[in-house]
Amino acid sequence: MLKNYLKIAFKVLLRRKFFTFISLFGISLTLVVLMVGVAFFDHSLAPHPPETNAGRTLGVFLVHFTAPGGRDSYSFPGYALLDRYVRTLPNVEKVSLYTFPTTAVSYKDGMPITSYLKRTDGEFWQILGFDFLEGGPFTSQDEKDGNFVAVINQTTRKKFFGGEPVVDKFIEVDGQHFRVVGVVPDVPMLRIVPFSDIWVPISTSKTDAYRKQFIGSFMAMILARSPADLDMIRAEYRSTLTRVEFPDPKDISKATGEAETLLDIVARTFLLDFEGKSPARRFLAWLILLMVLFMVLPSINLININVSRIRERSSEIGVRKAFGASSLTLVGQFVVENVLLTLVGGLIGFVLSFAVLHLIGSSGLIPYAQFQLNYRIFFVGLGITLFFGLFSGVYPAWKMSRLHPAVALRGRG
């Protein structure tokens, strides 16, 4: 029976080519927009390498500082705050401190080269799973001793050395000279924790003023021993902030904040909610709601087209009902036809999404972007396609299947 349904569906779609074109255009365009959005989300926040321990990692990104008189500010924490109160948290496996990437200018043959520079400690390379193309990472001892060593990405290697082996060669960055100890693949800019062009030890900073700062440009990664420990670490971090002793209580009297995932901090930024605990679920609920609303309008248009398409077949409906076809059988046939249409539109949408993502990635607008239609994105796209097929097909099919045979035979749908 299903084979016959598919044959009929194919012939029906070819009967009114304009209606079919409009339907396919609406389905594929909507799918492209949503798939590109989902790909950006997945590319930025899903657990891709080198964030191989994302399932048991928390971050300290922002801290809420309160000054006497109720003056509030949200800022990146300073090295002193993280070193004294986060590195000493109990029940954690490792803690890494690192800076937000900043631009640094170098010169080669008199020509300026702008790179992103991130200062980290040795634990940074132990928490993140970088795949080294050459050499290896610098160590905690390198950071402690202030050794001028650097890890660079493959694009920086190409810019400075033309792709030749570079381990133990020197690179000039922002007026400082570093010995290259390792080369890693490019990390997309949207992955803000591991992203940079050049990584050097924190202790190679031009001044040591950062060591006394409670407000600065640092962040922290906290690696738990197991995912089950994450809630305990969150609670311990909140408690620790209540015991912070500030060097000048007249400037800062209180600090509050959360140890959270990258999804949590993105959710806080979009929802402008910096006080509550973990707004990620609310953020995801809003995203799903917006996706559904975005799909409703083209679905309504598809419903109208399907009603018109099925109304033209009222005589066929009358004949089939006169020969004993049940309403359920007719509904099944019309839904199969509509699902076939949406699957064709979905296939076109997948191809167009791949092309659009490839163009965005190759344009260089987002450094080192590597958009891929992985299995997560595929299942989201498949869900969107089936939503179109069922939402826009069930109601028209049910409505027309309830026609009285005599009315349907007169063509009065």
C-alpha positions as CSV (number, residue, x, y, z in Angstrom):
1,M,0.0,0.0,0.0
2,L,2.8,2.4,0.9
3,K,4.4,1.8,-2.5
4,N,1.1,2.8,-4.2
5,Y,0.9,5.9,-2.0
6,L,4.4,6.9,-3.1
7,K,3.5,6.4,-6.8
8,I,0.4,8.5,-6.5
9,A,2.2,11.2,-4.5
10,F,4.9,11.5,-7.2
11,K,2.3,11.9,-9.9
12,V,0.3,14.4,-7.8
13,L,3.4,16.6,-7.2
14,L,4.0,16.7,-11.0
15,R,0.4,17.6,-11.8
16,R,0.6,21.2,-10.4
17,K,4.2,22.1,-10.8
18,F,3.8,25.7,-9.6
19,F,2.3,24.6,-6.3
20,T,5.0,22.1,-5.9
21,F,7.7,24.7,-6.6
22,I,6.2,27.1,-4.0
23,S,6.1,24.4,-1.4
24,L,9.6,23.2,-2.0
25,F,10.9,26.8,-2.0
26,G,9.3,27.6,1.3
27,I,10.5,24.3,3.0
28,S,14.1,24.5,1.7
29,L,14.5,28.2,2.5
30,T,13.2,27.8,6.1
31,L,15.4,24.8,6.6
32,V,18.5,26.6,5.3
33,V,18.0,29.5,7.8
34,L,17.4,27.1,10.7
35,M,20.2,24.7,9.8
36,V,22.7,27.5,9.5
37,G,21.6,28.8,12.9
38,V,21.9,25.3,14.4
39,A,25.3,24.9,12.8
40,F,26.6,28.1,14.4
41,F,25.2,27.0,17.7
42,D,26.8,23.6,17.4
43,H,30.1,25.0,16.2
44,S,30.3,27.4,19.1
45,L,29.1,25.4,22.1
46,A,29.1,21.6,21.3
47,P,31.9,19.5,22.7
48,H,34.3,19.6,19.7
49,P,38.1,19.0,20.0
50,P,40.2,20.3,21.7
51,E,37.5,20.6,24.4
52,T,37.4,16.9,24.9
53,N,36.7,17.2,28.6
54,A,33.7,19.5,28.2
55,G,31.4,17.1,30.1
56,R,33.3,17.7,33.3
57,T,34.6,21.2,32.9
58,L,33.3,24.4,34.4
59,G,34.5,28.0,33.7
60,V,34.8,31.2,35.6
61,F,34.1,33.9,33.0
62,L,32.5,36.9,34.8
63,V,32.4,38.0,38.4
64,H,29.9,40.5,39.9
65,F,31.8,43.0,42.0
66,T,30.1,45.3,44.5
67,A,31.6,48.5,45.9
68,P,30.5,50.4,49.0
69,G,27.4,52.4,48.2
70,G,25.9,49.6,46.0
71,R,27.9,50.4,42.9
72,D,27.9,47.2,40.8
73,S,30.0,46.0,37.9
74,Y,30.5,42.8,35.9
75,S,34.0,42.1,34.8
76,F,36.5,39.4,34.0
77,P,38.3,38.4,37.2
78,G,41.9,39.2,37.9
79,Y,44.8,36.8,38.3
80,A,45.0,37.3,42.1
81,L,41.4,36.4,42.7
82,L,41.6,33.2,40.6
83,D,45.0,32.2,41.8
84,R,44.1,32.5,45.5
85,Y,40.5,31.4,45.6
86,V,39.9,29.2,42.5
87,R,43.1,27.3,42.2
88,T,42.7,26.2,45.8
89,L,39.1,24.8,45.4
90,P,38.8,21.3,46.9
91,N,37.6,18.2,45.0
92,V,38.8,19.4,41.6
93,E,41.3,17.6,39.4
94,K,42.9,20.6,37.7
95,V,42.5,24.4,37.4
96,S,43.8,26.5,34.6
97,L,44.1,30.3,34.3
98,Y,44.2,32.0,31.0
99,T,43.6,35.5,29.4
100,F,41.1,36.6,26.9
101,P,42.8,36.6,23.5
102,T,44.2,40.0,22.5
103,T,45.7,41.2,19.3
104,A,49.5,41.5,19.0
105,V,51.5,42.9,16.1
106,S,54.6,41.3,14.7
107,Y,56.8,42.2,11.8
108,K,58.3,40.0,9.1
109,D,60.4,41.6,6.4
110,G,59.1,45.0,7.5
111,M,55.4,43.9,7.0
112,P,53.1,43.9,10.0
113,I,51.3,40.6,11.0
114,T,48.4,40.8,13.4
115,S,47.8,37.7,15.6
116,Y,45.7,36.8,18.5
117,L,47.8,36.2,21.7
118,K,46.6,34.2,24.7
119,R,48.6,33.8,27.9
120,T,48.0,30.5,29.8
121,D,49.5,28.2,32.3
122,G,50.7,24.6,31.9
123,E,47.4,23.1,33.1
124,F,45.7,24.7,30.1
125,W,47.3,22.0,27.8
126,Q,46.4,19.2,30.3
127,I,42.7,20.1,30.4
128,L,42.3,20.7,26.6
129,G,43.1,17.9,24.2
130,F,45.1,19.6,21.5
131,D,46.5,17.4,18.7
132,F,50.0,18.7,18.2
133,L,51.3,18.8,14.6
134,E,54.8,19.5,15.9
135,G,56.5,19.4,19.3
136,G,54.4,19.7,22.4
137,P,53.0,22.2,24.9
138,F,54.9,24.3,27.4
139,T,54.7,23.1,31.0
140,S,53.7,24.4,34.4
141,Q,57.4,24.7,35.1
142,D,57.9,26.9,32.0
143,E,55.2,29.2,33.4
144,K,56.7,29.2,36.8
145,D,60.2,30.0,35.5
146,G,59.0,32.6,33.1
147,N,60.5,30.8,30.1
148,F,59.8,32.6,26.8
149,V,58.3,29.7,24.9
150,A,55.3,29.6,22.6
151,V,52.8,27.3,21.0
152,I,51.5,28.5,17.6
153,N,48.8,27.4,15.3
154,Q,49.3,26.1,11.7
155,T,48.3,29.4,10.1
156,T,50.8,31.3,12.2
157,R,53.5,28.8,11.2
158,K,52.6,29.4,7.5
159,K,52.7,33.2,7.9
160,F,56.1,33.3,9.7
161,F,57.9,30.2,8.4
162,G,56.2,29.2,5.2
163,G,55.1,25.8,6.6
164,E,58.6,24.6,7.4
165,P,59.3,22.7,10.7
166,V,59.5,25.4,13.4
167,V,60.2,23.7,16.8
168,D,63.1,25.6,18.5
169,K,62.9,28.5,16.1
170,F,62.1,32.0,17.4
171,I,59.1,34.2,16.8
172,E,58.7,37.9,17.6
173,V,55.4,38.8,19.1
174,D,54.5,42.3,20.4
175,G,58.2,43.2,20.9
176,Q,59.0,39.9,22.7
177,H,60.9,36.9,21.3
178,F,59.7,33.4,22.0
179,R,61.0,30.0,21.2
180,V,58.4,27.8,19.5
181,V,57.9,24.5,21.2
182,G,54.7,23.3,19.5
183,V,52.3,23.7,16.6
184,V,48.6,22.9,16.9
185,P,45.7,22.9,14.3
186,D,43.7,26.2,13.9
187,V,41.0,26.6,16.5
188,P,37.8,28.4,15.3
189,M,37.3,31.9,16.8
190,L,33.8,31.0,18.0
191,R,35.4,28.6,20.5
192,I,36.5,31.3,22.8
193,V,38.2,29.1,25.5
194,P,40.9,27.4,23.4
195,F,41.0,30.0,20.5
196,S,44.1,31.9,19.7
197,D,47.0,32.1,17.2
198,I,49.8,32.1,19.7
199,W,49.8,30.8,23.3
200,V,52.6,31.9,25.7
201,P,53.1,31.5,29.5
202,I,51.3,34.0,31.8
203,S,54.6,34.9,33.5
204,T,56.0,36.3,30.3
205,S,53.8,39.4,30.7
206,K,55.7,42.7,30.3
207,T,54.9,43.6,34.0
208,D,53.9,41.5,37.0
209,A,51.1,43.9,38.0
210,Y,48.6,41.3,37.1
211,R,49.6,39.2,40.1
212,K,47.9,41.7,42.5
213,Q,44.7,42.4,40.4
214,F,41.3,41.1,41.5
215,I,39.7,42.6,38.4
216,G,41.4,42.0,35.1
217,S,41.3,40.0,31.8
218,F,41.6,36.4,33.1
219,M,39.3,33.4,33.1
220,A,39.6,30.0,34.6
221,M,38.8,26.4,33.6
222,I,38.0,23.9,36.4
223,L,38.3,20.2,35.6
224,A,36.2,18.0,37.9
225,R,37.2,14.4,38.6
226,S,33.8,13.3,37.3
227,P,30.6,15.0,36.1
228,A,28.9,14.1,39.4
229,D,31.2,16.6,41.2
230,L,30.1,19.6,39.1
231,D,27.3,20.7,41.4
232,M,29.5,20.4,44.5
233,I,32.2,22.5,42.8
234,R,29.6,25.2,41.9
235,A,28.5,25.3,45.5
236,E,32.0,25.5,46.8
237,Y,32.9,28.3,44.4
238,R,29.9,30.4,45.5
239,S,30.9,29.8,49.1
240,T,34.5,30.7,48.4
241,L,33.6,34.1,46.9
242,T,31.9,35.1,50.2
243,R,35.3,34.7,51.9
244,V,37.4,36.8,49.5
245,E,39.5,39.4,51.3
246,F,40.0,42.4,49.0
247,P,43.1,44.5,49.3
248,D,41.1,47.7,49.5
249,P,37.5,47.2,50.8
250,K,36.7,50.8,49.9
251,D,37.0,49.9,46.2
252,I,35.5,46.4,46.3
253,S,33.6,45.0,49.2
254,K,31.9,41.9,47.8
255,A,32.1,39.4,44.9
256,T,29.5,37.0,43.6
257,G,29.4,34.7,40.6
258,E,29.0,31.2,39.2
259,A,31.3,28.5,38.0
260,E,29.4,27.5,34.9
261,T,29.6,26.1,31.4
262,L,30.1,28.2,28.3
263,L,26.4,27.6,27.4
264,D,25.5,29.1,30.8
265,I,27.4,32.3,30.2
266,V,26.1,32.6,26.6
267,A,22.6,32.2,28.0
268,R,23.2,34.9,30.7
269,T,24.5,37.3,28.0
270,F,21.5,36.9,25.7
271,L,18.9,36.9,28.6
272,L,20.7,39.6,30.5
273,D,20.3,37.5,33.6
274,F,23.5,37.7,35.7
275,E,22.0,36.8,39.0
276,G,20.1,33.5,38.7
277,K,21.5,30.0,38.7
278,S,22.2,28.4,35.3
279,P,19.7,30.0,32.8
280,A,20.8,27.5,30.1
281,R,17.4,25.6,30.1
282,R,15.5,28.8,29.8
283,F,17.7,29.9,27.0
284,L,17.3,26.6,25.1
285,A,13.5,26.8,25.7
286,W,13.5,30.3,24.1
287,L,15.5,29.1,21.1
288,I,13.2,26.1,20.5
289,L,10.1,28.5,20.8
290,L,11.7,30.9,18.3
291,M,12.4,28.0,15.9
292,V,8.8,26.7,16.2
293,L,7.4,30.2,15.6
294,F,9.7,30.7,12.6
295,M,8.4,27.4,11.1
296,V,4.7,28.2,11.8
297,L,4.3,30.8,9.0
298,P,5.6,28.7,6.1
299,S,3.6,25.8,7.6
300,I,0.4,27.8,7.4
301,N,1.2,28.7,3.8
302,L,1.8,25.0,3.1
303,I,-1.6,24.1,4.7
304,N,-3.4,26.6,2.4
305,I,-1.6,25.1,-0.6
306,N,-2.4,21.5,0.5
307,V,-6.0,22.4,1.0
308,S,-6.2,23.8,-2.6
309,R,-4.3,20.7,-3.9
310,I,-6.6,18.2,-2.1
311,R,-9.8,20.2,-2.9
312,E,-9.1,19.6,-6.6
313,R,-9.2,15.9,-5.9
314,S,-12.6,15.9,-4.2
315,S,-14.1,13.7,-7.0
316,E,-11.3,11.1,-6.4
317,I,-12.1,11.3,-2.7
318,G,-15.8,10.7,-3.3
319,V,-15.1,7.7,-5.6
320,R,-12.8,6.1,-3.1
321,K,-15.2,6.7,-0.2
322,A,-18.1,5.3,-2.3
323,F,-16.0,2.1,-2.7
324,G,-15.4,1.8,1.0
325,A,-12.2,3.7,1.7
326,S,-12.1,4.8,5.3
327,S,-11.2,8.3,6.5
328,L,-8.1,6.9,8.1
329,T,-6.9,5.4,4.8
330,L,-7.4,8.7,3.0
331,V,-5.6,10.6,5.8
332,G,-2.7,8.2,5.5
333,Q,-2.4,8.7,1.8
334,F,-2.5,12.5,1.9
335,V,0.0,12.6,4.8
336,V,2.4,10.3,2.9
337,E,2.1,12.6,-0.1
338,N,2.9,15.7,2.0
339,V,5.8,14.0,3.9
340,L,7.3,13.0,0.5
341,L,7.1,16.6,-0.6
342,T,8.7,17.9,2.6
343,L,11.5,15.2,2.4
344,V,12.3,16.4,-1.1
345,G,12.3,20.0,0.2
346,G,14.5,18.9,3.1
347,L,17.0,17.2,0.8
348,I,17.3,20.5,-1.2
349,G,17.6,22.4,2.1
350,F,20.4,20.1,3.2
351,V,22.3,20.7,0.0
352,L,21.8,24.5,0.1
353,S,22.8,24.5,3.8
354,F,26.0,22.7,3.1
355,A,26.8,25.2,0.3
356,V,26.0,28.3,2.5
357,L,28.1,27.0,5.4
358,H,31.0,26.2,3.0
359,L,30.8,29.8,1.6
360,I,30.7,31.3,5.2
361,G,33.7,29.1,6.2
362,S,35.8,29.9,3.1
363,S,35.0,33.6,3.2
364,G,37.3,34.2,6.2
365,L,34.6,36.3,8.0
366,I,35.0,34.0,11.1
367,P,38.7,33.0,11.5
368,Y,39.2,29.3,11.2
369,A,35.5,28.5,11.0
370,Q,34.9,24.8,10.2
371,F,31.1,24.4,9.8
372,Q,30.1,20.8,9.3
373,L,26.7,19.1,9.0
374,N,27.3,16.5,11.7
375,Y,24.9,13.9,13.1
376,R,23.5,16.4,15.6
377,I,22.6,18.9,12.9
378,F,21.3,16.2,10.6
379,F,18.8,15.0,13.2
380,V,17.7,18.6,14.0
381,G,17.1,19.1,10.2
382,L,15.3,15.8,9.9
383,G,13.0,16.8,12.8
384,I,12.3,20.2,11.2
385,T,11.4,18.4,7.9
386,L,9.0,16.0,9.6
387,F,7.5,18.9,11.5
388,F,6.6,20.5,8.2
389,G,5.3,17.3,6.7
390,L,3.0,16.4,9.6
391,F,1.9,19.9,10.7
392,S,1.0,21.1,7.3
393,G,-0.4,17.8,6.1
394,V,-2.6,16.3,8.8
395,Y,-5.2,19.0,9.1
396,P,-6.0,19.3,5.3
397,A,-6.0,15.5,5.0
398,W,-8.4,15.1,8.0
399,K,-10.7,17.9,6.8
400,M,-11.1,16.5,3.3
401,S,-11.4,12.9,4.4
402,R,-14.5,13.8,6.3
403,L,-16.4,14.9,3.2
404,H,-19.6,13.1,2.5
405,P,-19.2,10.9,-0.7
406,A,-22.1,12.7,-2.5
407,V,-20.7,16.1,-1.8
408,A,-17.2,15.0,-2.9
409,L,-18.5,13.5,-6.1
410,R,-20.2,16.8,-7.0
411,G,-16.7,18.4,-6.7
412,R,-17.9,20.6,-3.8
413,G,-14.9,20.4,-1.5
